[in-house]
Amino acid sequence: MDDRLPMGTELHEATHKFAFIAEGDVFGVISLDEKNIQDVNDVEKRCIAGLSSDPKVIPIPLDSPVLPGWTWDGSNFVAPTEGQ
């Protein structure tokens, strides 16, 4: 298995690789490219930053309004306030 990402007809080199672990077992691996020129909205860069910070993953309903910019207070999601 290599660290190359299919993007259209080209392959881009991965710059970061992350393993997802639950109860000691690896259940998934993802490779991301922080230099991906097709990363128009910086999705890969934001994922790399978040995944590098020991994130907490919380399931939310499919119709949840939660988006990047919201915060988690340990119990609830909090929408950004005006001017944030």
DOFI-410573 format. One record per residue (C-alpha): x, y, z. Coordinates in steps of 0.2 Angstrom, whole numbers, padded with zeros to 4 digits, always signed. Example, Ala and Ser with C-alpha at 12.3 -4.5 7.8 and 13.67 -1.06 7.14 Angstrom:
REM DOFI-410573
+0062-0022+0039
+0068-0005+0036
REM end
This chain:
REM DOFI-410573
+0000+0000+0000
+0007+0017-0005
+0003+0035+0001
-0003+0041-0016
-0020+0049-0018
-0030+0048-0034
-0036+0066-0038
-0044+0066-0055
-0032+0059-0068
-0017+0064-0058
-0009+0056-0042
-0003+0068-0028
+0009+0063-0014
+0002+0062+0003
+0011+0074+0016
+0002+0067+0031
-0005+0050+0036
-0017+0046+0051
-0023+0030+0059
-0040+0029+0067
-0040+0019+0083
-0054+0013+0094
-0051+0003+0110
-0033-0001+0104
-0038-0007+0086
-0034+0002+0070
-0051+0004+0061
-0045+0015+0047
-0031+0025+0039
-0032+0041+0029
-0018+0050+0019
-0019+0069+0016
-0009+0081+0005
-0007+0099+0012
+0000+0104-0005
-0015+0098-0015
-0019+0112-0027
-0037+0106-0029
-0040+0109-0010
-0050+0125-0015
-0058+0127+0003
-0043+0121+0013
-0052+0105+0018
-0037+0095+0018
-0027+0108+0027
-0041+0110+0041
-0042+0091+0042
-0023+0089+0044
-0023+0103+0058
-0038+0095+0067
-0031+0077+0066
-0014+0082+0072
-0022+0089+0088
-0028+0073+0096
-0047+0077+0091
-0063+0071+0099
-0075+0063+0088
-0094+0065+0092
-0108+0058+0082
-0121+0071+0077
-0138+0069+0069
-0138+0070+0050
-0149+0086+0050
-0137+0094+0063
-0133+0112+0059
-0115+0110+0066
-0102+0117+0055
-0083+0122+0056
-0083+0137+0068
-0094+0130+0081
-0087+0125+0098
-0089+0111+0110
-0091+0115+0128
-0089+0097+0134
-0108+0094+0133
-0115+0104+0119
-0111+0112+0103
-0111+0131+0103
-0114+0141+0087
-0102+0155+0084
-0108+0172+0090
-0109+0188+0079
-0092+0195+0076
-0082+0179+0080
REM end
